Amino acid sequence: MRTKTLSTVSIALIVLVTSPVRGSWDGTLKLGGIVLDEEGDRSAVQETYNIHDGFSLSQIRLSGTPTKDTHVLLNLREINLDGRQGDFLLRVPSLLKVNASFDQHRQVFDSGGGVNSDRRDFRLGAHVTPVKWLRVSGGFGVMDREGDRLGFLSSTGAVRGAETTSELGTGYDYSMRTGNVGAEVRKDRRGFALDYRGTDFTENLNPDADRTGNVISARGWAPSPLYRKLTHMIRAAYGVSELASAVDYTFGSFQYTGVVRPLDDFQFKYGFDGQRIDHETTGMKTDRFQHDVDATFYHADGNATAGYSFETNDDDRHLTSYQSWRFGATLRGDRHTSRVRYSGREKRDTEGLTLLRNVESSRILADVELRPRKDVSLGVGLKIRDREFPDIGVEAQGRMLSGNAGYTMDGWGGLSGTYTFTQDEYTDLAAGYDVKTHVVTGRVDITRIQNLRLSGGLTYLDVGKDLNIEKSILFVETGYTVADDYHFDVKYNVYNYDDYVVLDRYYTANAVWFTFAYDFHVE
């Protein structure tokens, strides 16, 4: 993979350099290296999963206008490393947009770093507007994922405590390809669109898991012929999914949304969503129906919303229903913004056959942002979430309080910081579980000296009560610019992780990035 990527990049650069230049181009070429020294459990700190030692072709960025109406952007990062990323954009206003992206990263699952997962995602999409009233779009994507599965400690057998594998095997290696194509026609407040989406999943280690899916959908919208302030939107879809083992199903859905705004300050919306899944192999059918009603009041200083939903799920085994309520308000001023939201949900198992049976939950969110001066920002936030399972005597509660502050000084730089406190409690008939978490972040930027940038910061996490975990990330970085076009940057990070409950679960790492960048302009 690395050799193939480097060859592709080399060919692209040769073509760019040897081809006649058209239009105006700006670019950045950034070279550097990474030094990583780590010790302990490599699966403990996710932020280090994609830090790789060695030389780094850190960035190739090109932005230009080959013609007056055409804009092109190419941005490649960490091209020769396993954490490579890239984006491409071609845009002709009101006519064409082509975009592509690639991302590769890994996840680490064991302390030695030998059991991991590598994932590669590629997406290509295009939108064409040949005439004002018609838009055609299409896309293609590939996701490859391969890796190992962790073993489990056996409590029985000849060797007690020996590691055993799961029924899924010791690894996985699959690829999922997706594609879509569609067309949309619109004029004034009327429109119609038709879309197709297909999916093909291939598991190289287990052919019985291969599956395909195809969905076709149509949607349309138009104002009511009897009342112009009422707009109707309708969508219908039909799909088929099939497994290699012949277990397949079909599904269909129908959605309707009506939006009416009788006055400029009021809007009312009704939505209906109906779906049916037909498992042809087992003969089982599942029906789902949902109704939503929402109202919004608009004002120059904010808005207020309220809504209600009712949902039913009915299949061959049980019948369940859900009710949801939601309320919210926003208040804006020259120097403040305040928001509050409430949502509640209630599940009722009519026949008492589901595992969790009845469930009640609610969530409250509130925050205030203040700007007493243009160079000062302050904010506080509150989140309360509760969930109760009365039939089995289980209750979960969560509380979060947060605050943030920032200050900037022209010609000097700025500083900012945040604090978050979270408490999560889980109780049932057998035992309880209580965790309190403190998170503190801070950052300082100094730009007093011309062409020199200095920055530093800290993130500290403390998880207490039934857990006892500490985690911190400390960073310092500097950048210096010479003659406007040459940039030298150095960044140093220190990672620490300690679990005082699990023996020998700790991690420490020192990482250094150093880069040299050159900015250029070509006419």
C-alpha positions in Angstrom: 0.0 0.0 0.0 2.8 2.4 0.9 4.8 1.8 -2.3 1.7 2.1 -4.4 0.8 5.4 -2.8 4.3 6.9 -3.2 4.3 5.9 -6.9 1.0 7.5 -7.5 2.1 10.7 -5.8 5.4 10.8 -7.7 3.6 10.4 -11.0 1.2 13.2 -10.1 4.0 15.6 -9.2 5.9 14.8 -12.4 2.8 15.5 -14.5 2.2 18.7 -12.6 5.8 19.9 -13.0 6.2 19.0 -16.7 2.8 20.1 -17.8 2.3 23.7 -19.1 0.9 25.8 -16.2 -2.5 27.4 -16.8 -4.2 29.9 -14.5 -3.1 30.8 -11.0 -1.9 28.2 -8.4 -1.0 28.4 -4.7 0.6 25.5 -3.0 2.4 24.1 0.0 5.0 21.4 0.2 5.7 20.1 3.7 8.4 17.6 4.7 9.2 16.3 8.1 9.6 13.5 10.5 8.1 11.9 13.6 9.9 10.4 16.6 7.7 8.3 19.0 9.0 6.8 22.2 6.3 4.8 24.1 6.1 2.4 26.9 3.2 0.4 28.5 -0.2 -0.6 27.2 -0.4 0.7 23.6 -4.1 0.3 23.5 -4.7 2.7 26.4 -4.4 6.1 24.6 -6.4 6.3 21.4 -4.7 9.6 20.4 -1.4 7.7 19.7 -2.8 4.9 17.5 -1.9 6.7 14.3 1.5 8.3 15.2 4.2 6.5 13.2 7.9 6.9 13.5 10.0 8.0 10.6 10.2 10.4 7.7 6.9 12.0 6.7 5.8 13.6 3.5 3.5 15.7 5.7 1.5 17.6 3.2 1.1 18.5 -0.5 -1.5 21.2 -1.0 -2.4 22.7 -4.3 -5.2 25.3 -4.8 -5.7 27.0 -8.1 -7.9 28.3 -10.9 -6.8 26.7 -14.2 -9.6 28.8 -15.9 -11.5 31.8 -14.7 -14.5 29.8 -13.6 -12.8 26.6 -12.4 -11.4 26.0 -8.9 -9.2 23.0 -8.0 -8.0 21.9 -4.5 -5.7 18.9 -3.8 -4.7 18.3 -0.2 -2.6 15.2 0.7 -1.4 14.5 4.3 1.0 12.0 5.7 1.2 10.3 2.3 3.9 7.8 3.1 2.6 6.7 6.5 -0.2 4.3 7.5 -2.3 7.2 8.7 -2.5 8.9 5.3 -5.3 11.2 4.2 -6.3 13.1 1.1 -9.0 15.3 -0.4 -9.7 16.5 -3.9 -12.2 19.1 -5.1 -13.1 20.4 -8.5 -15.7 23.1 -8.7 -17.3 25.1 -11.5 -19.9 27.3 -9.9 -23.5 26.5 -11.0 -22.3 23.7 -13.2 -20.1 21.0 -11.7 -18.7 19.8 -8.4 -16.4 16.7 -8.1 -15.0 15.7 -4.7 -12.9 12.7 -3.6 -11.5 11.7 -0.2 -9.3 9.0 1.2 -8.6 8.1 4.9 -6.6 5.3 6.5 -6.3 4.7 10.2 -5.9 1.9 12.7 -7.3 0.9 16.0 -5.1 -1.0 18.6 -6.7 -3.6 20.9 -4.0 -5.2 23.0 -1.2 -3.9 25.2 1.6 -5.0 22.9 0.1 -3.4 19.8 0.0 -6.6 17.8 -3.8 -7.0 17.7 -5.2 -4.1 15.7 -7.5 -3.1 12.9 -6.6 -1.2 9.7 -9.4 0.7 7.9 -9.3 2.4 4.6 -12.1 4.6 3.2 -12.4 6.1 -0.3 -15.2 8.2 -1.6 -15.8 9.8 -5.0 -18.8 11.9 -5.8 -20.0 14.3 -8.4 -22.9 16.8 -8.9 -23.7 18.2 -12.4 -26.2 21.0 -13.1 -26.4 21.2 -16.9 -29.4 23.5 -16.7 -30.8 25.5 -13.9 -33.7 23.2 -13.2 -31.9 19.9 -13.4 -29.2 18.4 -11.1 -27.7 14.9 -11.6 -25.5 13.3 -8.9 -23.6 10.1 -8.4 -21.0 8.6 -6.1 -18.9 5.6 -5.3 -17.3 4.4 -2.1 -15.0 1.6 -0.9 -14.3 0.7 2.7 -11.7 -2.0 3.4 -11.1 -3.3 6.9 -8.9 -6.0 8.1 -7.5 -7.0 11.5 -7.3 -9.5 14.3 -9.7 -10.5 17.0 -8.8 -10.7 20.6 -8.9 -14.1 22.3 -10.7 -14.7 25.6 -9.5 -16.4 28.8 -11.1 -19.7 29.3 -12.5 -20.6 32.8 -13.0 -24.3 32.0 -11.1 -27.0 30.1 -7.8 -28.8 30.5 -5.8 -25.5 30.9 -7.8 -23.1 33.1 -7.1 -19.5 32.1 -5.7 -20.4 28.6 -6.8 -18.1 25.8 -9.5 -19.3 23.4 -10.9 -17.8 20.3 -14.5 -16.8 19.6 -16.8 -18.5 17.1 -16.1 -15.5 14.8 -12.5 -16.7 14.4 -9.1 -15.0 14.9 -9.5 -12.2 12.3 -11.6 -10.4 9.8 -11.0 -9.1 6.3 -13.9 -7.5 4.5 -14.7 -4.9 1.9 -17.9 -2.9 1.4 -18.6 -1.1 -1.8 -21.4 1.5 -2.2 -22.7 3.4 -5.1 -25.5 5.8 -5.8 -26.9 7.8 -8.7 -29.8 10.3 -8.7 -31.5 13.1 -10.5 -33.4 16.1 -9.2 -35.7 18.4 -11.1 -37.0 21.6 -9.5 -38.8 24.8 -10.4 -39.8 27.5 -7.9 -41.3 25.6 -4.9 -41.8 22.4 -6.8 -39.5 19.5 -7.3 -39.1 15.8 -7.9 -36.1 13.5 -7.4 -35.3 9.8 -8.1 -32.3 8.0 -6.4 -30.7 4.6 -6.5 -28.3 3.2 -3.9 -26.5 -0.2 -4.0 -24.3 -1.9 -1.4 -22.0 -5.0 -1.8 -20.4 -6.5 1.3 -17.7 -9.2 0.9 -16.1 -11.0 3.8 -13.0 -12.8 2.6 -12.7 -15.1 5.6 -16.4 -16.0 5.8 -18.2 -16.2 2.4 -21.5 -16.9 4.2 -21.5 -13.4 5.5 -21.5 -11.8 2.0 -24.5 -9.7 1.3 -25.9 -7.2 -1.2 -28.5 -4.5 -0.9 -30.4 -2.3 -3.4 -32.7 0.6 -2.6 -34.6 2.9 -5.0 -36.4 6.0 -3.7 -38.5 8.9 -5.1 -39.4 12.1 -3.4 -41.3 15.2 -4.4 -42.5 18.5 -2.9 -44.9 21.2 -3.9 -47.1 23.9 -2.4 -50.8 23.1 -1.8 -53.0 24.3 -4.7 -55.6 25.4 -2.2 -53.4 27.1 0.3 -50.0 28.5 -0.9 -48.5 28.7 2.6 -48.8 24.9 3.0 -46.0 22.8 1.4 -46.3 19.0 0.9 -43.2 16.7 0.8 -43.5 13.0 0.0 -40.9 10.2 -0.2 -41.2 6.5 -1.0 -38.5 3.8 -1.0 -38.3 0.1 -1.8 -35.3 -2.1 -1.1 -34.0 -5.7 -1.2 -31.2 -7.2 1.0 -29.9 -10.6 0.4 -27.3 -12.7 2.3 -25.1 -15.3 0.6 -26.7 -17.9 3.0 -30.1 -17.1 1.4 -31.5 -15.2 4.4 -33.0 -12.1 2.7 -35.7 -9.5 3.3 -37.5 -6.7 1.5 -38.6 -3.4 2.9 -40.6 -0.5 1.9 -41.2 2.9 3.4 -43.4 6.0 2.9 -42.9 9.4 4.4 -45.0 12.5 4.3 -44.2 16.0 5.7 -46.5 18.9 5.7 -45.2 22.4 6.6 -47.5 25.4 7.0 -46.6 28.9 8.0 -49.8 30.9 8.4 -47.9 33.9 9.9 -44.3 34.9 9.5 -43.7 34.2 13.2 -45.3 30.7 13.4 -44.5 27.4 11.7 -46.3 24.1 12.1 -45.0 20.7 10.8 -46.5 17.3 10.7 -44.6 14.2 9.7 -45.5 10.6 9.0 -43.1 7.7 8.6 -44.3 4.2 7.8 -42.1 1.2 7.2 -42.5 -2.5 6.6 -39.8 -5.2 6.7 -40.7 -8.6 5.2 -38.3 -11.4 6.1 -39.1 -13.7 3.2 -37.0 -16.7 4.6 -38.7 -16.7 8.0 -42.0 -15.3 6.9 -42.0 -12.6 9.6 -43.1 -9.1 9.0 -42.5 -5.9 11.0 -44.5 -2.7 10.7 -43.4 0.6 12.1 -45.4 3.8 12.1 -44.4 7.2 13.5 -46.3 10.5 13.7 -44.5 13.8 14.5 -46.1 17.2 15.3 -43.9 20.3 15.8 -44.6 24.0 16.3 -42.0 26.8 16.1 -42.4 30.5 17.1 -39.8 32.9 15.6 -38.8 36.2 17.1 -36.1 38.7 16.4 -34.5 37.8 19.7 -34.8 34.0 19.4 -37.3 31.2 19.0 -39.4 28.6 20.9 -40.2 25.1 19.8 -42.5 22.2 21.0 -43.1 18.8 19.6 -44.7 15.4 20.2 -44.1 11.9 18.6 -46.0 8.7 18.7 -44.5 5.5 17.3 -45.6 1.8 17.2 -43.6 -1.3 16.3 -45.7 -4.4 15.5 -44.3 -7.7 14.4 -45.2 -11.4 14.7 -43.9 -11.6 18.3 -44.7 -8.4 20.2 -46.2 -4.9 20.0 -44.4 -1.8 21.5 -45.3 1.8 21.4 -43.2 5.0 22.1 -44.2 8.5 23.1 -41.8 11.5 22.9 -42.1 15.1 24.0 -39.7 17.9 23.3 -39.5 21.6 24.2 -36.9 24.3 23.6 -36.2 28.0 23.5 -33.3 30.2 22.3 -32.7 33.8 23.4 -30.2 35.9 21.6 -28.7 39.3 22.3 -25.8 41.5 21.3 -23.6 39.9 24.0 -25.3 36.7 24.9 -27.0 33.6 23.6 -29.0 31.3 25.9 -30.5 27.9 25.0 -32.6 25.3 26.8 -33.9 22.0 25.6 -36.0 19.2 27.1 -36.9 15.8 25.6 -38.6 12.8 27.1 -39.3 9.4 25.8 -41.5 6.6 27.1 -41.6 3.0 25.8 -44.5 0.7 26.6 -44.3 -3.0 25.9 -48.0 -3.9 25.5 -47.6 -7.7 25.7 -44.6 -7.7 28.0 -42.4 -9.8 25.7 -39.3 -7.7 25.1 -36.2 -8.0 27.2 -36.2 -4.6 28.9 -40.0 -4.1 28.7 -41.0 -0.6 29.7 -38.4 2.2 29.5 -38.7 5.9 30.6 -36.0 8.5 29.7 -35.5 12.2 29.7 -32.8 14.8 28.9 -32.3 18.4 29.7 -29.7 20.6 28.0 -29.1 24.3 28.9 -26.2 26.6 28.0 -25.3 30.3 28.1 -22.7 32.1 26.0 -21.5 35.5 27.1 -19.4 38.1 25.3 -19.0 41.0 27.7 -16.2 42.4 25.5 -15.1 41.6 21.9 -11.9 40.0 23.3 -13.6 38.0 26.1 -15.8 34.9 25.8 -17.5 33.0 28.6 -19.9 30.0 28.7 -21.6 27.5 31.0 -23.6 24.4 30.2 -25.7 21.8 32.0 -26.9 18.4 30.9 -29.2 16.1 32.8 -30.1 12.6 31.5 -32.1 9.9 33.2 -33.2 6.5 32.1 -35.4 4.1 34.1 -36.3 0.4 33.6 -39.1 0.0 36.2 -39.9 -3.7 35.4 -36.4 -4.9 36.2 -35.4 -2.3 38.9 -32.6 -0.6 36.9 -32.0 3.2 36.8 -29.3 5.2 35.1 -28.6 8.9 35.8 -26.1 11.3 34.3 -25.2 14.9 35.2 -22.7 17.1 33.4 -21.7 20.7 34.2 -19.2 22.6 31.9 -17.7 26.0 31.7 -15.3 27.7 29.2 -13.5 31.0 29.0 -11.3 32.7 26.4 -9.3 35.9 26.1 -7.5 37.4 23.1 -5.1 40.4 22.9 -4.2 42.0 19.6 -0.6 41.6 18.9 0.0 39.3 21.8 -2.1 36.2 21.3 -4.7 34.5 23.5 -5.6 32.0 26.1 -8.5 29.7 26.6 -9.7 27.0 29.0 -12.5 24.6 29.7 -13.7 22.5 32.7 -16.2 19.7 32.7 -17.6 17.7 35.6 -19.6 14.5 34.9 -21.3 12.1 37.3 -22.9 8.9 36.1 -24.8 6.5 38.4 -26.2 3.1 37.5 -28.2 1.2 40.1 -30.1 -2.1 40.1 -31.2 -4.7 42.6 -27.8 -6.3 42.9 -25.3 -3.4 43.0 -24.5 0.1 42.0 -22.0 1.8 39.8 -20.9 5.4 40.4 -18.3 7.4 38.3 -17.3 11.0 38.7 -15.1 12.6 35.9 -13.2 15.9 35.8 -11.8 17.2 32.6 -9.6 20.3 32.4 -8.2 21.8 29.2 -6.1 24.9 28.7 -4.2 26.6 25.8 -1.9 29.6 25.4 -0.8 31.2 22.1 1.9 33.9 21.9 2.3 35.9 18.7 4.1 38.9 20.1 7.4 38.3 18.2 7.0 38.8 14.4 7.1 35.6 12.4 7.3 33.5 15.6 4.5 31.5 17.1 4.6 29.8 20.5 1.8 27.6 21.8 1.3 25.3 24.7 -1.6 23.4 26.4 -2.8 20.7 28.6 -5.7 18.2 28.8 -6.2 16.4 32.1 -8.7 13.7 32.8 -9.5 12.3 36.2 -12.1 9.4 36.5 -12.9 8.6 40.2 -15.2 6.7 42.5 -15.7 3.2 41.3 -12.9 3.7 38.7 -9.5 5.3 39.3 -8.0 6.5 36.1 -5.8 9.5 35.3 -4.9 10.6 31.8 -3.1 13.7 30.5 -1.8 15.2 27.3 0.7 18.0 27.4 1.9 19.8 24.3 4.2 22.6 23.3 4.8 23.8 19.8 6.6 26.6 17.9 6.7 27.8 14.4 9.0 30.3 12.6 8.5 31.9 9.2 11.4 33.1 7.0 10.8 35.4 4.0 7.1 34.7 4.1 7.4 31.4 2.2 9.5 29.1 4.4 8.1 27.7 7.7 9.8 25.6 10.4 7.5 23.9 12.9 8.3 21.7 15.9 5.7 20.1 18.2 6.2 18.0 21.3 3.5 16.0 23.0 3.7 14.0 26.3 1.0 11.3 26.9 0.3 9.7 30.2 -2.3 7.1 31.3 -2.6 5.3 34.7 -5.3 2.9 35.8 -4.9 2.3 39.5 -7.5 -0.4 39.6 -6.2 -2.7 36.9 -2.6 -3.8 37.7 0.1 -2.8 35.3 -2.2 -0.9 33.0 -0.3 2.3 32.3 1.1 4.1 29.3 3.5 6.9 28.7 4.8 8.3 25.4 6.9 11.2 24.0 6.2 12.3 20.5 8.0 14.9 18.4 6.9 16.3 15.0 9.2 18.5 13.0 8.4 19.9 9.6 9.8 22.2 7.0 7.2 23.8 4.6 7.6 25.9 1.5 4.8 28.0 0.1 4.8 28.8 -3.6 2.7 30.6 -6.2 2.6 29.9 -10.0 1.0 32.0 -12.7 
